[in-house]
Amino acid sequence: MTARLASPKSADMATAAIQTSSHVLELAHPLPLDGGQSLDGVRISYETYGQLNADKSNAVLICHALTGDQHVASPHPITGKPGWWIRMVGPGLPIDTDRFFVICANVLGSCMGSTGPASMAADGQPYGMRFPVITIRDMVRGHVALLDALGIATLHAVVGGSMGGMQALSLAANWPQRARAVLVIASTARHSAQNIAFHEVGRQAIMADPKWQGGDYYGAGKGPEAGLAVARMAAHITYLSEEGMHEKFGRRLQNRTAKTFGFDADFQIESYLRHQGLSFTDRFDANSYLYITRAMDYFDLAEEHGGRLADAFAGSDARFCLVSFDTDWLYPTSESRTIAHALNAAGAPVSFVELSAPFGHDSFLLDVPALDRVIAGFLGQ
């Protein structure tokens, strides 16, 4: 199909056509998992943009974040909203689909077409909490299986922000010959205690909702929407910056001139968070949220490679680019510096830049022109 997308670089620029194809791959063999189990009949839902060249050397794999999906530059089928990186992917944009064949796959454990807890098990019933606990490396195993099915031996680049950056690092460390370039944005090589703590608050909110029913809420009408909304609200706070929240909301009241002296959403920030939470429940599965956040919490690239992060990259011939943002307190610049030092110790070519932006962790999704230039420059090398 073809979607019409407007370039974000200028409101006066004409829309450009981007060729989008949606696919589902069913793996012919069981997918082994870090937890010791394996999954049969794994389905991977993915989208592609642009054309693969004759020698299959122009492929760019984009890895999405926790609540993202494969609809990186095409309208979301549930919400109808534009793709989550529409400002970055398309003809003439930093990830130029006139030049690159762009692939974005929904991760294992998610709920947008790839196999996850809402998928049917062999007995014809949804997995629910019978779904095995997965890791970031398991997600990347699915990506590698997809690349094998497409006949792509080596990517021009793998690109990811946040959890997507974890996947990019995992690919570089565990399948070092599968990408010539690795671009990691606003990410980390391991989850800190603070990161784990925020995720645990969200998981407990979901599991404390009576409608969660031990994860067996499929077919019972509404699931744990209240708990999932609270989880989303708590997480969304970590994606913002204090500066950004103050500038956008401050202590301004929401559609009123005085406080109600009650527990309605008096403040604009309260109303905003409630909207974010409720709208999230329309497109995301609560069990998927449990499994994906757990995968992120388990991520520790140094631990996977004997305790020394540099050893994770010992076999890599790729060049790396790391990007952080000065207002990101979820994955602060120090996390990217740690990765850069490890890459230097491993002898890998790496560039690193901290960009200034008021948006916090979500800066990689928003209008930061300096990021456009970094991505275009790095991928164009």
Secondary structure as GFF3:
##gff-version 3
##sequence-region A 1 381
A	DSSP	beta_strand	2	5	.	.	.	ID=ss1
A	DSSP	beta_strand	16	26	.	.	.	ID=ss2
A	DSSP	beta_strand	31	32	.	.	.	ID=ss3
A	DSSP	beta_strand	38	39	.	.	.	ID=ss4
A	DSSP	beta_strand	43	49	.	.	.	ID=ss5
A	DSSP	beta_strand	59	63	.	.	.	ID=ss6
A	DSSP	beta_strand	89	90	.	.	.	ID=ss7
A	DSSP	beta_strand	95	96	.	.	.	ID=ss8
A	DSSP	beta_strand	101	105	.	.	.	ID=ss9
A	DSSP	three_ten_helix	128	130	.	.	.	ID=ss10
A	DSSP	alpha_helix	136	150	.	.	.	ID=ss11
A	DSSP	beta_strand	157	161	.	.	.	ID=ss12
A	DSSP	alpha_helix	163	174	.	.	.	ID=ss13
A	DSSP	beta_strand	181	185	.	.	.	ID=ss14
A	DSSP	alpha_helix	193	208	.	.	.	ID=ss15
A	DSSP	three_ten_helix	210	215	.	.	.	ID=ss16
A	DSSP	alpha_helix	225	239	.	.	.	ID=ss17
A	DSSP	alpha_helix	242	248	.	.	.	ID=ss18
A	DSSP	alpha_helix	268	280	.	.	.	ID=ss19
A	DSSP	alpha_helix	286	298	.	.	.	ID=ss20
A	DSSP	alpha_helix	301	304	.	.	.	ID=ss21
A	DSSP	alpha_helix	309	312	.	.	.	ID=ss22
A	DSSP	beta_strand	319	325	.	.	.	ID=ss23
A	DSSP	alpha_helix	333	345	.	.	.	ID=ss24
A	DSSP	beta_strand	350	355	.	.	.	ID=ss25
A	DSSP	three_ten_helix	360	365	.	.	.	ID=ss26
A	DSSP	alpha_helix	369	379	.	.	.	ID=ss27
###
